[in-house]
């Protein structure tokens, strides 16, 4: 992973095994290490797989090819998919993020997915889903 | 193999089978390489009274498959037949299924 360091530069780092990428970090490669891999069995890391998980935005800033997507699951499912949602952006880093830059997709009875159409990172929102006569 | 995330660890999920190439839930098969596009793709499997379905607008989500955008390598070589200028060709790289993520949602029915 990489995280911003100083002005316009990035510092590379590796998380501990099984640890998720910390806040303000960008996941760029995923390492898969087979069981029992040690200095003795695999000294040159030949059996370690490197997976490229970078998001490449060739059309930026006109369009986003791979907007970040997160899932939002309701604790109690609704009886229909015709609910409405209010989103309040609490904080973001790197760039401003308006509430209308968060796109609600895949409306389902038990949740939805949200796309982020902004250059902002680490966006935190408060949301409220309502459905009359549920 | 794709990475599997659970929305709610410990909750029951829909009966599924996953291989390096495809995810099967009920009678729905999602073949990762077929769903890949030039933009990132999100394939949602839902469950409603009609059973499991992909791309429906109704029902509850049981799984979300996220497939990264296709990547290309550019090789220089040859000339453009029209203008005679040096040309390059773009070739799509095969999908690395390790970069696919599967999200399993709680499933009651």
gemmi code that builds the backbone of each chain (N, CA, C; Angstrom):
import gemmi

chains = {
    "A": [
        ("UNK", (0.837, -1.185, 0.000), (0.000, 0.000, 0.000), (0.879, 1.245, 0.000)),
        ("UNK", (0.279, 2.375, -0.329), (1.001, 3.636, -0.346), (0.207, 4.640, 0.460)),
        ("UNK", (0.892, 5.542, 1.135), (0.131, 6.619, 1.754), (0.839, 7.943, 1.561)),
        ("UNK", (0.064, 9.046, 1.484), (0.647, 10.350, 1.193), (1.684, 10.714, 2.244)),
        ("UNK", (2.775, 11.286, 1.806), (3.877, 11.588, 2.704), (4.501, 12.882, 2.202)),
        ("UNK", (4.347, 13.918, 2.987), (4.889, 15.197, 2.565), (4.087, 15.761, 1.414)),
        ("UNK", (4.695, 16.603, 0.602), (3.946, 17.255, -0.457), (4.077, 16.479, -1.749)),
        ("UNK", (2.998, 15.848, -2.145), (2.960, 15.179, -3.435), (3.763, 13.909, -3.541)),
        ("UNK", (4.316, 13.414, -2.459), (5.056, 12.160, -2.543), (4.311, 11.087, -1.759)),
        ("UNK", (4.632, 9.856, -2.060), (3.971, 8.736, -1.407), (5.004, 7.818, -0.793)),
        ("UNK", (4.637, 7.238, 0.312), (5.528, 6.324, 0.993), (4.927, 4.930, 0.887)),
        ("UNK", (5.744, 3.950, 0.531), (5.237, 2.587, 0.386), (5.343, 1.856, 1.714)),
        ("UNK", (4.383, 1.011, 1.983), (4.395, 0.252, 3.221), (3.693, -1.072, 2.991)),
        ("UNK", (3.944, -2.031, 3.863), (3.284, -3.337, 3.789), (2.580, -3.560, 5.118)),
        ("UNK", (1.326, -3.978, 5.060), (0.600, -4.234, 6.303), (1.013, -5.597, 6.852)),
        ("UNK", (0.657, -5.834, 8.105), (0.871, -7.161, 8.680), (-0.089, -8.141, 8.009)),
        ("UNK", (0.200, -9.434, 8.115), (-0.629, -10.450, 7.442), (-2.057, -10.387, 7.976)),
        ("UNK", (-3.011, -10.325, 7.047), (-4.418, -10.326, 7.439), (-4.941, -8.977, 7.873)),
        ("UNK", (-4.072, -7.978, 7.974), (-4.517, -6.662, 8.427), (-5.070, -5.874, 7.243)),
        ("UNK", (-6.120, -5.098, 7.504), (-6.666, -4.301, 6.409), (-5.854, -3.012, 6.267)),
        ("UNK", (-6.030, -2.362, 5.131), (-5.278, -1.146, 4.842), (-5.727, -0.040, 5.806)),
        ("UNK", (-4.803, 0.617, 6.489), (-5.227, 1.647, 7.450), (-5.811, 2.865, 6.745)),
        ("UNK", (-6.474, 3.730, 7.522), (-7.038, 4.968, 6.997), (-5.935, 5.766, 6.307)),
        ("UNK", (-6.281, 6.435, 5.248), (-5.348, 7.273, 4.508), (-4.312, 6.465, 3.739)),
        ("UNK", (-4.520, 5.162, 3.619), (-3.619, 4.328, 2.822), (-4.329, 3.896, 1.553)),
        ("UNK", (-3.598, 3.659, 0.497), (-4.175, 3.237, -0.780), (-3.650, 1.839, -1.073)),
        ("UNK", (-4.566, 0.897, -1.239), (-4.139, -0.464, -1.536), (-3.687, -0.523, -2.987)),
        ("UNK", (-2.470, -1.015, -3.232), (-2.005, -1.115, -4.613), (-1.693, -2.551, -5.025)),
        ("UNK", (-1.165, -3.333, -4.131), (-0.908, -4.736, -4.444), (-1.310, -5.597, -3.258)),
        ("UNK", (-1.751, -6.805, -3.565), (-2.127, -7.748, -2.533), (-1.174, -8.930, -2.638)),
        ("UNK", (-0.579, -9.331, -1.525), (0.347, -10.456, -1.520), (-0.365, -11.685, -0.979)),
        ("UNK", (-0.240, -12.796, -1.680), (-0.790, -14.053, -1.179), (0.380, -14.971, -0.866)),
        ("UNK", (0.510, -15.305, 0.409), (1.642, -16.112, 0.863), (1.113, -17.492, 1.230)),
        ("UNK", (1.617, -18.557, 0.567), (1.100, -19.891, 0.891), (1.479, -20.315, 2.311)),
        ("UNK", (0.728, -21.278, 2.838), (0.994, -21.751, 4.195), (2.392, -22.363, 4.280)),
        ("UNK", (3.047, -22.185, 5.396), (4.354, -22.790, 5.630), (5.475, -22.151, 4.835)),
        ("UNK", (5.281, -20.900, 4.402), (6.319, -20.238, 3.634), (7.310, -19.570, 4.583)),
        ("UNK", (8.544, -20.055, 4.580), (9.577, -19.485, 5.447), (10.823, -19.193, 4.612)),
        ("UNK", (11.822, -18.631, 5.259), (13.106, -18.378, 4.595), (13.706, -19.666, 4.045)),
        ("UNK", (13.471, -20.766, 4.750), (14.079, -22.032, 4.332), (13.331, -22.644, 3.147)),
        ("UNK", (11.977, -22.595, 3.165), (11.226, -23.268, 2.102), (11.137, -22.420, 0.834)),
        ("UNK", (11.148, -21.104, 0.971), (10.930, -20.245, -0.201), (11.778, -18.977, -0.076)),
        ("UNK", (13.118, -19.115, -0.159), (13.978, -17.959, 0.137), (13.804, -16.796, -0.835)),
        ("UNK", (13.381, -17.077, -2.071), (13.270, -15.983, -3.057), (11.829, -15.592, -3.325)),
        ("UNK", (10.918, -16.014, -2.433), (9.500, -15.647, -2.509), (8.876, -16.033, -3.850)),
        ("UNK", (9.363, -17.138, -4.434), (8.856, -17.545, -5.749), (7.397, -17.967, -5.680)),
        ("UNK", (6.945, -18.433, -4.516), (5.559, -18.920, -4.417), (4.592, -17.852, -3.918)),
        ("UNK", (5.115, -16.650, -3.684), (4.239, -15.575, -3.229), (3.620, -14.914, -4.468)),
        ("UNK", (2.277, -14.792, -4.461), (1.614, -14.183, -5.621), (1.374, -12.710, -5.347)),
        ("UNK", (1.613, -11.923, -6.367), (1.425, -10.484, -6.279), (0.192, -10.151, -7.116)),
        ("UNK", (-0.831, -9.576, -6.487), (-2.053, -9.225, -7.219), (-2.165, -7.718, -7.318)),
        ("UNK", (-2.302, -7.257, -8.534), (-2.413, -5.825, -8.802), (-3.849, -5.389, -8.518)),
        ("UNK", (-4.063, -4.558, -7.506), (-5.422, -4.097, -7.205), (-5.506, -2.579, -7.328)),
        ("UNK", (-4.599, -1.990, -8.115), (-4.631, -0.528, -8.288), (-5.875, -0.114, -9.060)),
        ("UNK", (-6.417, 1.034, -8.696), (-7.505, 1.611, -9.483), (-6.858, 2.560, -10.464)),
        ("UNK", (-7.068, 2.324, -11.759), (-6.446, 3.186, -12.761), (-7.544, 4.015, -13.407)),
        ("UNK", (-7.430, 5.324, -13.309), (-8.454, 6.223, -13.849), (-7.875, 6.958, -15.049)),
        ("UNK", (-7.985, 6.339, -16.228), (-7.404, 6.968, -17.416), (-8.211, 8.180, -17.855)),
        ("UNK", (-9.504, 8.194, -17.565), (-10.352, 9.293, -18.034), (-10.478, 10.429, -17.042)),
        ("UNK", (-9.726, 10.392, -15.934), (-9.850, 11.419, -14.911), (-9.378, 12.770, -15.440)),
        ("UNK", (-9.968, 13.936, -15.158), (-11.131, 14.085, -14.277), (-12.460, 14.116, -15.027)),
        ("UNK", (-12.482, 13.863, -16.328), (-13.755, 13.909, -17.046), (-14.682, 12.792, -16.587)),
        ("UNK", (-14.117, 11.614, -16.387), (-14.969, 10.529, -15.919), (-14.177, 9.553, -15.073)),
        ("UNK", (-14.914, 8.844, -14.234), (-14.290, 7.827, -13.400), (-14.651, 6.456, -13.973)),
        ("UNK", (-13.628, 5.664, -14.280), (-13.878, 4.330, -14.821), (-14.169, 3.315, -13.718)),
        ("UNK", (-13.524, 3.508, -12.606), (-13.661, 2.535, -11.521), (-13.940, 3.249, -10.209)),
        ("UNK", (-15.145, 3.821, -10.072), (-15.413, 4.533, -8.830), (-15.385, 3.566, -7.636)),
        ("UNK", (-14.887, 4.024, -6.504), (-14.905, 3.154, -5.328), (-16.348, 2.793, -4.974)),
        ("UNK", (-16.552, 1.573, -4.587), (-17.905, 1.105, -4.292), (-17.909, 0.432, -2.929)),
        ("UNK", (-18.844, 0.810, -2.101), (-18.986, 0.147, -0.800), (-20.429, -0.332, -0.647)),
        ("UNK", (-20.585, -1.336, 0.167), (-21.920, -1.878, 0.399), (-22.452, -1.375, 1.717)),
        ("UNK", (-23.745, -1.222, 1.741), (-24.413, -0.736, 2.937), (-25.542, -1.720, 3.210)),
        ("UNK", (-25.453, -2.426, 4.317), (-26.493, -3.405, 4.640), (-27.362, -2.855, 5.765)),
        ("UNK", (-28.671, -2.977, 5.601), (-29.577, -2.531, 6.663), (-29.617, -3.599, 7.753)),
        ("UNK", (-29.764, -3.166, 8.998), (-29.856, -4.164, 10.070), (-31.201, -4.884, 10.003)),
        ("UNK", (-32.222, -4.174, 9.547), (-33.526, -4.825, 9.376), (-33.964, -4.595, 7.935)),
        ("UNK", (-34.234, -5.655, 7.177), (-34.627, -5.456, 5.777), (-35.954, -4.720, 5.664)),
        ("UNK", (-36.101, -3.969, 4.572), (-37.376, -3.299, 4.291), (-38.278, -4.287, 3.540)),
        ("UNK", (-39.551, -3.915, 3.377), (-40.466, -4.808, 2.646), (-40.451, -4.489, 1.152)),
        ("UNK", (-39.813, -3.403, 0.756), (-39.752, -3.072, -0.669), (-38.444, -2.359, -0.957)),
        ("UNK", (-38.206, -2.122, -2.245), (-36.966, -1.443, -2.610), (-37.204, 0.043, -2.861)),
        ("UNK", (-38.431, 0.524, -2.628), (-38.745, 1.933, -2.915), (-38.557, 2.822, -1.690)),
        ("UNK", (-37.444, 2.637, -1.016), (-37.110, 3.503, 0.115), (-36.351, 4.717, -0.394)),
        ("UNK", (-36.251, 5.732, 0.461), (-35.430, 6.879, 0.090), (-34.313, 7.034, 1.111)),
        ("UNK", (-33.223, 7.649, 0.681), (-32.080, 7.762, 1.570), (-31.568, 9.194, 1.586)),
        ("UNK", (-31.299, 9.661, 2.796), (-30.668, 10.965, 2.969), (-29.235, 10.733, 3.406)),
        ("UNK", (-28.319, 11.439, 2.742), (-26.897, 11.267, 3.029), (-26.331, 12.594, 3.494)),
        ("UNK", (-25.589, 12.541, 4.565), (-24.938, 13.729, 5.109), (-23.445, 13.415, 5.181)),
        ("UNK", (-22.638, 14.194, 4.458), (-21.199, 13.948, 4.477), (-20.624, 14.569, 5.740)),
        ("UNK", (-20.034, 13.747, 6.577), (-19.491, 14.228, 7.851), (-18.072, 14.744, 7.652)),
        ("UNK", (-17.239, 13.975, 6.970), (-15.864, 14.433, 6.758), (-15.286, 13.736, 5.535)),
        ("UNK", (-14.255, 14.336, 4.965), (-13.531, 13.717, 3.859), (-12.141, 14.320, 3.858)),
        ("UNK", (-11.195, 13.623, 3.255), (-9.851, 14.177, 3.164), (-9.452, 14.290, 1.705)),
        ("UNK", (-8.542, 15.184, 1.429), (-7.956, 15.291, 0.089), (-8.707, 16.206, -0.843)),
        ("UNK", (-10.030, 16.159, -0.829), (-10.826, 16.980, -1.746), (-12.200, 17.155, -1.125)),
        ("UNK", (-12.926, 18.185, -1.546), (-14.275, 18.321, -1.024), (-15.178, 17.217, -1.572)),
        ("UNK", (-16.161, 16.845, -0.817), (-17.105, 15.824, -1.266), (-18.500, 16.296, -0.903)),
        ("UNK", (-19.342, 16.471, -1.933), (-20.720, 16.870, -1.689), (-21.583, 15.620, -1.561)),
        ("UNK", (-22.727, 15.796, -0.936), (-23.613, 14.640, -0.744), (-24.066, 14.072, -2.084)),
        ("UNK", (-24.216, 14.943, -3.118), (-24.684, 14.426, -4.401), (-23.575, 13.744, -5.200)),
        ("UNK", (-22.366, 13.691, -4.659), (-21.303, 12.938, -5.324), (-21.278, 11.481, -4.862)),
        ("UNK", (-22.205, 11.159, -3.993), (-22.341, 9.770, -3.566), (-23.587, 9.218, -4.246)),
        ("UNK", (-23.394, 8.200, -5.063), (-24.473, 7.688, -5.901), (-24.986, 6.382, -5.296)),
        ("UNK", (-26.294, 6.323, -5.106), (-26.899, 5.110, -4.548), (-27.219, 4.171, -5.698)),
        ("UNK", (-26.664, 2.969, -5.671), (-26.925, 2.006, -6.734), (-27.419, 0.701, -6.128)),
        ("UNK", (-27.957, -0.139, -6.961), (-28.412, -1.475, -6.545), (-29.321, -1.427, -5.323)),
        ("UNK", (-30.381, -0.637, -5.407), (-31.326, -0.562, -4.290), (-31.988, -1.919, -4.080)),
        ("UNK", (-31.856, -2.443, -2.896), (-32.456, -3.729, -2.577), (-33.203, -3.613, -1.259)),
        ("UNK", (-33.918, -4.673, -0.890), (-34.674, -4.602, 0.361), (-33.759, -4.610, 1.577)),
        ("UNK", (-32.580, -5.201, 1.434), (-31.710, -5.319, 2.607), (-30.471, -4.429, 2.525)),
        ("UNK", (-30.437, -3.502, 1.585), (-29.273, -2.630, 1.517), (-29.073, -2.089, 0.122)),
        ("UNK", (-27.882, -1.576, -0.123), (-27.573, -1.007, -1.431), (-26.058, -0.915, -1.544)),
        ("UNK", (-25.589, -0.458, -2.691), (-24.172, -0.134, -2.798), (-24.054, 1.347, -3.132)),
        ("UNK", (-22.973, 1.950, -2.680), (-22.749, 3.375, -2.896), (-21.493, 3.559, -3.729)),
        ("UNK", (-21.573, 4.427, -4.721), (-20.399, 4.783, -5.520), (-19.947, 6.168, -5.113)),
        ("UNK", (-18.654, 6.370, -5.108), (-18.116, 7.677, -4.786), (-17.633, 8.343, -6.068)),
        ("UNK", (-18.294, 9.452, -6.450), (-17.909, 10.167, -7.662), (-17.134, 11.419, -7.339)),
        ("UNK", (-16.110, 11.298, -6.552), (-15.334, 12.459, -6.115), (-13.896, 12.022, -5.915)),
        ("UNK", (-12.981, 12.997, -5.960), (-11.574, 12.676, -5.728), (-11.267, 12.554, -4.252)),
        ("UNK", (-12.251, 12.782, -3.412), (-12.010, 12.753, -1.970), (-11.692, 11.335, -1.502)),
        ("UNK", (-10.998, 11.265, -0.397), (-10.633, 9.994, 0.190), (-11.191, 9.966, 1.615)),
        ("UNK", (-11.348, 8.767, 2.137), (-11.746, 8.598, 3.535), (-13.027, 9.392, 3.839)),
        ("UNK", (-14.032, 9.203, 2.996), (-15.292, 9.934, 3.161), (-16.136, 9.233, 4.223)),
        ("UNK", (-16.597, 9.996, 5.171), (-17.470, 9.444, 6.207), (-18.838, 10.084, 6.076)),
        ("UNK", (-19.873, 9.267, 6.079), (-21.218, 9.806, 5.915), (-22.126, 9.329, 7.047)),
        ("UNK", (-23.203, 10.085, 7.232), (-24.326, 9.619, 8.048), (-25.467, 9.431, 7.089)),
        ("UNK", (-26.173, 8.329, 7.211), (-27.258, 8.089, 6.283), (-28.524, 7.702, 7.043)),
        ("UNK", (-29.628, 7.928, 6.363), (-30.908, 7.560, 6.935), (-31.780, 7.055, 5.806)),
        ("UNK", (-32.297, 5.861, 5.964), (-33.184, 5.295, 4.946), (-34.584, 5.234, 5.528)),
        ("UNK", (-35.545, 5.713, 4.731), (-36.921, 5.708, 5.224), (-37.835, 5.105, 4.162)),
        ("UNK", (-38.863, 4.438, 4.611), (-39.873, 3.905, 3.691), (-41.215, 3.984, 4.429)),
        ("UNK", (-42.126, 4.718, 3.842), (-43.424, 4.875, 4.498), (-44.225, 3.581, 4.386)),
        ("UNK", (-45.003, 3.293, 5.409), (-45.860, 2.110, 5.452), (-45.055, 0.834, 5.237)),
        ("UNK", (-43.874, 0.740, 5.836), (-43.044, -0.438, 5.601), (-43.631, -1.649, 6.358)),
    ],
    "B": [
        ("UNK", (-7.537, -17.202, -6.694), (-8.899, -17.306, -6.164), (-9.381, -15.933, -5.702)),
        ("UNK", (-10.673, -15.652, -5.912), (-11.190, -14.351, -5.450), (-11.136, -14.252, -3.929)),
        ("UNK", (-11.152, -13.027, -3.458), (-11.176, -12.794, -2.018), (-12.634, -12.724, -1.578)),
        ("UNK", (-12.967, -13.403, -0.477), (-14.347, -13.432, -0.006), (-14.460, -12.598, 1.264)),
        ("UNK", (-15.392, -11.651, 1.253), (-15.668, -10.845, 2.449), (-17.081, -11.138, 2.908)),
        ("UNK", (-17.263, -11.177, 4.209), (-18.597, -11.366, 4.769), (-19.094, -10.031, 5.290)),
        ("UNK", (-20.318, -9.674, 4.911), (-20.908, -8.429, 5.390), (-21.118, -8.498, 6.896)),
        ("UNK", (-21.590, -9.673, 7.348), (-21.856, -9.839, 8.772), (-21.246, -11.170, 9.194)),
        ("UNK", (-20.033, -11.156, 9.728), (-19.389, -12.420, 10.077), (-20.245, -13.202, 11.067)),
        ("UNK", (-20.389, -14.478, 10.827), (-21.176, -15.314, 11.719), (-22.597, -15.520, 11.247)),
        ("UNK", (-23.073, -14.668, 10.338), (-24.442, -14.833, 9.840), (-24.458, -15.892, 8.745)),
        ("UNK", (-25.627, -16.497, 8.563), (-25.763, -17.475, 7.489), (-25.742, -16.778, 6.142)),
        ("UNK", (-25.142, -17.446, 5.163), (-25.135, -16.892, 3.804), (-25.812, -17.891, 2.878)),
        ("UNK", (-26.102, -17.447, 1.663), (-26.734, -18.328, 0.685), (-25.761, -19.447, 0.319)),
        ("UNK", (-26.266, -20.659, 0.025), (-25.365, -21.743, -0.376), (-24.634, -21.366, -1.661)),
        ("UNK", (-23.327, -21.400, -1.624), (-22.560, -20.940, -2.781), (-21.424, -21.906, -3.054)),
        ("UNK", (-20.903, -21.823, -4.268), (-19.714, -22.575, -4.648), (-18.834, -21.635, -5.450)),
        ("UNK", (-17.556, -21.616, -5.156), (-16.676, -20.704, -5.861), (-15.460, -21.461, -6.375)),
        ("UNK", (-15.080, -21.156, -7.608), (-13.849, -21.685, -8.172), (-13.012, -20.498, -8.618)),
        ("UNK", (-11.888, -20.786, -9.237), (-11.025, -19.723, -9.726), (-11.711, -18.934, -10.844)),
        ("UNK", (-12.727, -19.524, -11.478), (-13.325, -18.907, -12.660), (-14.726, -18.395, -12.453)),
        ("UNK", (-15.470, -18.942, -11.493), (-16.891, -18.590, -11.409), (-17.423, -18.739, -9.996)),
        ("UNK", (-18.522, -18.006, -9.755), (-19.260, -18.120, -8.493), (-20.638, -18.677, -8.830)),
        ("UNK", (-21.068, -19.685, -8.086), (-22.387, -20.273, -8.309), (-23.222, -20.093, -7.054)),
        ("UNK", (-24.401, -19.503, -7.215), (-25.368, -19.423, -6.125), (-26.697, -19.860, -6.707)),
        ("UNK", (-27.251, -20.941, -6.167), (-28.481, -21.500, -6.728), (-28.236, -21.877, -8.182)),
        ("UNK", (-29.096, -21.395, -9.081), (-28.868, -21.708, -10.498), (-28.208, -20.536, -11.233)),
        ("UNK", (-27.662, -19.586, -10.491), (-26.996, -18.440, -11.104), (-25.490, -18.693, -11.112)),
        ("UNK", (-24.876, -18.566, -12.269), (-23.428, -18.726, -12.387), (-22.850, -17.408, -12.884)),
        ("UNK", (-21.904, -16.846, -12.150), (-21.227, -15.620, -12.571), (-19.808, -16.008, -12.959)),
        ("UNK", (-19.515, -15.946, -14.262), (-18.158, -16.247, -14.738), (-17.381, -14.940, -14.770)),
        ("UNK", (-16.342, -14.864, -13.964), (-15.661, -13.580, -13.752), (-15.132, -12.981, -15.052)),
        ("UNK", (-14.473, -13.805, -15.865), (-13.858, -13.274, -17.089), (-14.917, -12.726, -18.046)),
        ("UNK", (-16.117, -13.330, -18.053), (-17.172, -12.862, -18.963), (-17.739, -11.521, -18.528)),
        ("UNK", (-17.702, -11.246, -17.237), (-18.308, -10.019, -16.716), (-17.332, -8.852, -16.727)),
        ("UNK", (-16.068, -9.123, -17.005), (-15.086, -8.034, -16.957), (-15.313, -7.040, -18.085)),
        ("UNK", (-15.143, -5.748, -17.769), (-15.352, -4.684, -18.742), (-14.166, -3.726, -18.715)),
        ("UNK", (-14.240, -2.688, -19.548), (-13.182, -1.682, -19.535), (-13.304, -0.755, -18.334)),
        ("UNK", (-14.432, -0.811, -17.672), (-14.584, -0.116, -16.389), (-14.808, -1.194, -15.336)),
        ("UNK", (-14.663, -0.825, -14.086), (-14.859, -1.852, -13.060), (-16.319, -2.298, -13.068)),
        ("UNK", (-16.540, -3.564, -12.794), (-17.892, -4.120, -12.880), (-18.340, -4.606, -11.509)),
        ("UNK", (-19.625, -4.445, -11.291), (-20.232, -4.877, -10.037), (-21.401, -5.784, -10.413)),
        ("UNK", (-21.305, -7.045, -10.074), (-22.378, -7.983, -10.393), (-23.096, -8.309, -9.091)),
        ("UNK", (-24.410, -8.063, -9.084), (-25.180, -8.244, -7.857), (-26.142, -9.409, -8.037)),
        ("UNK", (-26.080, -10.361, -7.128), (-27.017, -11.491, -7.145), (-28.053, -11.235, -6.062)),
        ("UNK", (-29.321, -11.301, -6.456), (-30.395, -11.031, -5.497), (-31.281, -12.258, -5.333)),
        ("UNK", (-32.008, -12.262, -4.227), (-32.955, -13.330, -3.979), (-34.327, -12.723, -3.731)),
        ("UNK", (-35.307, -13.215, -4.465), (-36.680, -12.777, -4.236), (-37.563, -14.014, -4.327)),
        ("UNK", (-38.873, -13.785, -4.341), (-39.792, -14.925, -4.404), (-39.529, -15.767, -5.646)),
        ("UNK", (-38.985, -15.141, -6.700), (-38.742, -15.867, -7.953), (-37.433, -16.658, -7.918)),
        ("UNK", (-36.698, -16.576, -6.831), (-35.438, -17.307, -6.755), (-34.251, -16.374, -6.906)),
        ("UNK", (-33.093, -16.943, -7.163), (-31.878, -16.142, -7.313), (-31.826, -15.554, -8.717)),
        ("UNK", (-31.360, -14.310, -8.831), (-31.286, -13.671, -10.146), (-30.159, -12.651, -10.151)),
        ("UNK", (-29.598, -12.435, -11.346), (-28.571, -11.400, -11.534), (-29.215, -10.227, -12.250)),
        ("UNK", (-28.909, -9.032, -11.781), (-29.362, -7.840, -12.487), (-30.835, -7.534, -12.334)),
        ("UNK", (-31.509, -8.108, -11.332), (-32.922, -7.774, -11.137), (-33.009, -6.545, -10.219)),
        ("UNK", (-34.162, -5.901, -10.222), (-34.347, -4.719, -9.393), (-35.093, -5.043, -8.122)),
        ("UNK", (-35.392, -6.293, -7.926), (-36.277, -6.684, -6.850), (-35.551, -7.638, -5.909)),
        ("UNK", (-35.934, -7.598, -4.659), (-35.431, -8.588, -3.725), (-34.237, -8.125, -2.930)),
        ("UNK", (-33.676, -9.071, -2.182), (-32.576, -8.782, -1.272), (-31.252, -9.228, -1.884)),
        ("UNK", (-30.215, -8.471, -1.595), (-28.888, -8.807, -2.126), (-28.337, -10.013, -1.363)),
        ("UNK", (-27.844, -11.005, -2.072), (-27.171, -12.118, -1.404), (-25.665, -12.099, -1.664)),
        ("UNK", (-25.240, -11.519, -2.784), (-23.804, -11.462, -3.061), (-23.503, -10.328, -4.032)),
        ("UNK", (-22.355, -9.690, -3.824), (-21.868, -8.658, -4.737), (-20.482, -9.094, -5.198)),
        ("UNK", (-20.306, -9.191, -6.515), (-19.007, -9.567, -7.079), (-18.418, -8.317, -7.711)),
        ("UNK", (-17.215, -7.945, -7.298), (-16.566, -6.754, -7.866), (-15.378, -7.203, -8.703)),
        ("UNK", (-15.406, -6.809, -9.977), (-14.380, -7.252, -10.925), (-13.634, -6.014, -11.415)),
        ("UNK", (-12.312, -5.990, -11.302), (-11.571, -4.792, -11.720), (-11.630, -4.589, -13.228)),
        ("UNK", (-11.350, -3.355, -13.644), (-11.375, -3.012, -15.062), (-10.284, -3.780, -15.808)),
        ("UNK", (-10.547, -3.998, -17.088), (-9.596, -4.693, -17.952), (-8.335, -3.841, -18.111)),
        ("UNK", (-7.199, -4.497, -18.161), (-5.945, -3.767, -18.378), (-5.343, -4.202, -19.710)),
        ("UNK", (-4.623, -3.269, -20.297), (-4.064, -3.525, -21.631), (-2.546, -3.355, -21.618)),
        ("UNK", (-1.886, -4.070, -22.519), (-0.471, -3.784, -22.783), (-0.380, -3.247, -24.203)),
        ("UNK", (0.467, -2.238, -24.359), (0.613, -1.626, -25.667), (1.941, -2.075, -26.252)),
        ("UNK", (1.915, -2.626, -27.465), (3.175, -3.013, -28.097), (3.357, -2.194, -29.371)),
        ("UNK", (4.536, -1.618, -29.494), (4.875, -0.843, -30.681), (5.232, -1.823, -31.801)),
        ("UNK", (4.924, -1.453, -33.012), (5.303, -2.337, -34.115), (4.365, -2.166, -35.287)),
        ("UNK", (4.870, -2.363, -36.468), (4.063, -2.241, -37.671), (3.819, -0.791, -38.020)),
        ("UNK", (3.155, -0.583, -39.117), (2.817, 0.776, -39.526), (1.327, 0.846, -39.806)),
        ("UNK", (0.791, 2.030, -39.649), (-0.620, 2.245, -39.934), (-0.827, 2.114, -41.443)),
        ("UNK", (-1.720, 1.240, -41.899), (-1.889, 1.049, -43.343), (-2.372, 2.306, -44.067)),
        ("UNK", (-3.083, 3.199, -43.382), (-3.594, 4.403, -44.018), (-2.541, 5.493, -44.123)),
        ("UNK", (-1.912, 5.794, -42.982), (-1.006, 6.943, -42.963), (0.453, 6.550, -43.117)),
        ("UNK", (0.770, 5.278, -42.892), (2.155, 4.849, -42.975), (2.980, 5.211, -41.762)),
        ("UNK", (2.319, 5.740, -40.741), (3.049, 6.106, -39.529), (3.191, 4.902, -38.612)),
        ("UNK", (4.199, 4.926, -37.726), (4.363, 3.797, -36.794), (3.103, 3.605, -35.953)),
        ("UNK", (2.745, 2.387, -35.754), (1.519, 2.097, -35.029), (1.828, 1.227, -33.816)),
        ("UNK", (0.857, 1.131, -32.953), (0.990, 0.227, -31.818), (-0.335, -0.496, -31.643)),
        ("UNK", (-0.264, -1.668, -31.061), (-1.487, -2.430, -30.838), (-1.694, -2.605, -29.335)),
        ("UNK", (-2.961, -2.574, -28.957), (-3.306, -2.771, -27.548), (-3.891, -4.155, -27.386)),
        ("UNK", (-3.340, -4.888, -26.425), (-3.870, -6.221, -26.191), (-4.333, -6.337, -24.751)),
        ("UNK", (-5.515, -6.903, -24.573), (-6.061, -7.020, -23.225), (-5.334, -8.114, -22.456)),
        ("UNK", (-5.039, -7.830, -21.203), (-4.440, -8.841, -20.342), (-5.552, -9.727, -19.795)),
        ("UNK", (-5.267, -11.003, -19.575), (-6.310, -11.852, -18.975), (-6.616, -11.398, -17.550)),
        ("UNK", (-7.833, -11.695, -17.112), (-8.256, -11.281, -15.776), (-7.470, -12.040, -14.709)),
        ("UNK", (-6.958, -11.295, -13.748), (-6.310, -11.905, -12.588), (-7.405, -12.136, -11.548)),
        ("UNK", (-7.853, -13.387, -11.392), (-9.008, -13.631, -10.523), (-8.680, -13.371, -9.050)),
        ("UNK", (-7.409, -13.235, -8.724), (-7.068, -12.877, -7.342), (-7.543, -11.469, -7.000)),
        ("UNK", (-7.738, -10.643, -8.015), (-8.158, -9.259, -7.769), (-9.674, -9.134, -7.676)),
        ("UNK", (-10.402, -10.236, -7.920), (-11.869, -10.208, -7.816), (-12.243, -10.338, -6.342)),
        ("UNK", (-13.242, -9.572, -5.910), (-13.721, -9.756, -4.540), (-15.189, -10.170, -4.572)),
        ("UNK", (-15.526, -11.057, -3.667), (-16.910, -11.524, -3.523), (-17.360, -11.125, -2.132)),
        ("UNK", (-18.519, -10.502, -2.083), (-19.055, -10.087, -0.801), (-20.315, -10.897, -0.565)),
        ("UNK", (-20.359, -11.614, 0.529), (-21.543, -12.429, 0.827), (-22.365, -11.734, 1.897)),
        ("UNK", (-23.655, -11.558, 1.586), (-24.565, -10.857, 2.494), (-25.323, -11.886, 3.337)),
        ("UNK", (-25.826, -11.467, 4.487), (-26.644, -12.385, 5.286), (-27.845, -12.858, 4.483)),
        ("UNK", (-28.194, -14.120, 4.662), (-29.274, -14.714, 3.873), (-30.170, -15.489, 4.819)),
        ("UNK", (-31.444, -15.146, 4.838), (-32.353, -15.773, 5.794), (-33.084, -16.953, 5.179)),
        ("UNK", (-33.550, -16.795, 3.934), (-34.434, -17.802, 3.358), (-33.678, -18.845, 2.607)),
    ],
}
model = gemmi.Model(1)
for chain_id, residues in chains.items():
    chain = gemmi.Chain(chain_id)
    for i, (resn, *xyz) in enumerate(residues, 1):
        res = gemmi.Residue()
        res.name, res.seqid = resn, gemmi.SeqId(i, " ")
        for name, pos in zip(("N", "CA", "C"), xyz):
            atom = gemmi.Atom()
            atom.name, atom.element = name, gemmi.Element(name[0])
            atom.pos, atom.b_iso = gemmi.Position(*pos), 0.0
            res.add_atom(atom)
        chain.add_residue(res)
    model.add_chain(chain)
structure = gemmi.Structure()
structure.add_model(model)
structure.setup_entities()
